[in-house]
Amino acid sequence: MSIWFGQPTLEDITPLNEGTVGEVLGIEFSRIGDDYLEATLTVDDRVLQPTGILHGGVSVVLAESVCSIGASLTVDLTKQYAVGQEINANHIRPGLPGDVITARATPVSRGRRTQVWDIRLHNQDDKLVCISRCTMAILDHAQ
């Protein structure tokens, strides 16, 4: 059974990513399943730390981007919106230049006011790069 409000498609996500840090960093939403959302990012010069590997902060941006849009797609956006409340990340292995990192966000809990999401980042060889957990607040639009 699908967790989404309505039947969102990848094309519906494009406007939510436009003009954001996700667009600047090259995050592309790639797959939507019944209970998960995926996005990819290619490790290039824009996202490296001085040692030449993927900047850990970029992993967190990728994780929060996919979870934020995922949470947004579970509510009626004309009435509510989702914002990040807390995020953590454990960096398991470095992302190297040329790697394609895929982030899969899956909800752990979807309450009326709070959602918790698990986000796993893997490289193109399916090796775990980062594990993240994000808490989202679900807020009402002002009347």
N, C-alpha and C positions, 0 to 999 in steps of 0.2 A: 504494500500500500504506500502511496506517495505521501511525503511530508509537505509538499509544496502547496502554497495557496494558488489555486488555479492550475494551469499547466504551463509553467514557464519553459522557455526554450533558451538556447545559448544566444539567440538573436535578441531576446528580451534583456539579457544581461549587459549587452554592449553599451546602452546609454547609461547604465549605473557605473560603468568603469571609465567613461569618457571624462577627461579633464581632472583625473585623480592621480595620485602618486602611482597607482597601479599601471596606468597608461604610460606615465613617464618612464617607469622601470621596464616596460615591455611585458607585463603580466597579461596573459591571454587565457580566457576561460575556455576550457576544452571539452568538458564532459559533465553531463548532469544525469544522475541516476535517480531511482525512487527515493533514496535517503542519503545522497551525498552529492557534493559538487567538487569538481576538479578545475585547477588552473595550472598553467605552466609558465616558467620563466627560464630564459636561456642565460647562463652565466657568461657575461661579457664585461668589457671595461667599465661600464656604468655601475656595476654592482660588486666590484672587488674591494677588499680592504688592502692596505699597503703591502701585505705579505703575498698578494696575488691569488687569494681564495675568496669565495663568496662571503661577503660581509654578513655577520650574524644578524644585524639589524634588518637586512634585506629579507632574510628568511622569516623574520617576525612580520615584516610588512606583507610578504606573500601569504603567510598563515592568516593574519588578520583580514586581509583583503578577501580571501576565499570564504572565510567564516562569516564576515560581515555581510557579504552579498548573499551567502547561503541563508543566514538568519533573516535577511530582508525578504527573501523569496518565500518565507513561511508565514508571512503576515500580509494583511490587506494594506498595501502601501498608501492607500487613500486615507487610512485611519491611524496607522502606526508606522514607526520606523525603528530600526535597530542601531545601537551604538555600542562600541566596545567598552567594557568596564574593567577587564583585567585580562592580561595575557602572560603566559610564560613560555619558555622554549628551552629545550635541551638539545644542544648541537652535538650530533653523534659522529659525523665525519664531514670533511670539508667538501664544499662544492667547488669544482675546478673549472677554469675557463673552457668553454665549449659544452659543459654539461647542460642538459635540459632537466630542470627540476620540476617535478609534478607534485602539487599539494592537493591532498584529498581531505576535505572537511566533512565530518559526520557528526550529527548531534548526539550528545550523551543524554541531555535533558532539555526538553522544550516546555517550559512553564509559561504562564500568561504574561509574566513580567521579566523573567530571566531565562536565558538559554545558555547551556554549556556545550561547547563544541570541542571535539578532538581533531587535530590536524596533523597528518603525517606527510612529510616531505621526502620523496625518493628521487634518486637520479635515474637516468635512462637505463641503467643496469639493474634497476629495482633495489638498489642499496639505500638503506635508511640514512638520510642526511640530518633530519631534525624532527623532533616530536614537540608539538605545541598543544596547549589547552587554552581556550579563550572563553571568557564569560561575556555574554551580550545582554545589555539592558534593552527591553522592549518598551518604547515610550509612545504615548499618544500625541498626535499632532494637536497644537493649540486650537481651541475652538474659535 
